[in-house]
Amino acid sequence: MIGRKVKIFKWDCGKKVKDSVGIFHQWGSDFEEWEKGTVIFSTAIVEMEDGTIRNVHCEMIQFIK
């Protein structure tokens, strides 16, 4: 799956809308700290068209052809 194009989505007024396109590199992980502890979740490491790297929540990408 490395090197596949993905659509990246964002939340806008409660709706999931297309934000940009990038190249998927691999799966990663991130975390959020809450009062009751830490939550770890899966992410996608995505290279953007300008060469920057984003760590995107896995529910916010879609593989495309």
Backbone torsions as a table, in degrees:
resi	resn	phi	psi	omega
1	MET	NA	-9.8	-178.2
2	ILE	-65.8	134.2	178.3
3	GLY	91.0	6.4	179.2
4	ARG	-84.3	145.5	176.9
5	LYS	-73.3	143.8	176.6
6	VAL	-135.0	147.5	167.6
7	LYS	-88.8	139.9	176.7
8	ILE	-112.9	133.2	-178.0
9	PHE	-109.6	162.7	173.8
10	LYS	-140.7	163.6	176.2
11	TRP	-89.8	129.9	177.9
12	ASP	-136.4	110.7	-178.7
13	CYS	54.5	41.0	177.3
14	GLY	81.1	2.6	178.9
15	LYS	-115.2	143.4	177.0
16	LYS	-84.2	115.5	-176.9
17	VAL	-126.3	153.2	-179.7
18	LYS	-65.3	134.1	-179.7
19	ASP	-108.4	-49.8	-175.9
20	SER	-164.5	-176.0	179.0
21	VAL	-127.7	145.0	178.3
22	GLY	-152.2	-174.2	178.9
23	ILE	-113.4	121.5	178.5
24	PHE	-70.8	134.8	176.7
25	HIS	-110.3	-50.4	177.9
26	GLN	-169.2	171.2	176.4
27	TRP	-82.3	148.5	177.8
28	GLY	-139.7	-163.0	177.0
29	SER	-148.0	158.4	177.9
30	ASP	-144.8	176.9	-179.3
31	PHE	-147.2	158.2	172.3
32	GLU	-130.1	139.8	178.1
33	GLU	-100.7	130.6	179.2
34	TRP	-120.1	170.2	178.7
35	GLU	-57.5	-35.1	-175.8
36	LYS	-94.9	5.1	177.7
37	GLY	140.4	-170.7	-176.8
38	THR	-102.5	139.1	176.9
39	VAL	-115.6	124.7	177.9
40	ILE	-102.5	137.4	179.5
41	PHE	-139.4	156.9	-178.8
42	SER	-77.3	147.8	177.8
43	THR	-137.2	167.7	172.8
44	ALA	-112.8	132.1	175.3
45	ILE	-90.9	115.7	-171.1
46	VAL	-124.0	132.5	174.2
47	GLU	-91.8	126.8	-179.3
48	MET	-83.9	167.6	-178.1
49	GLU	-61.4	-26.5	179.6
50	ASP	-89.1	5.3	177.3
51	GLY	92.8	-7.1	177.7
52	THR	-75.7	160.4	-179.4
53	ILE	-112.8	135.7	175.7
54	ARG	-122.3	145.9	174.3
55	ASN	-103.3	101.0	-169.0
56	VAL	-107.2	133.5	176.6
57	HIS	-55.0	135.4	-173.0
58	CYS	-60.8	-24.5	178.6
59	GLU	-76.8	-7.4	-175.3
60	MET	-106.7	17.6	174.8
61	ILE	-126.2	158.1	174.3
62	GLN	-142.6	125.3	177.9
63	PHE	-70.3	137.9	178.9
64	ILE	-127.3	164.9	-179.7
65	LYS	-87.5	NA	NA
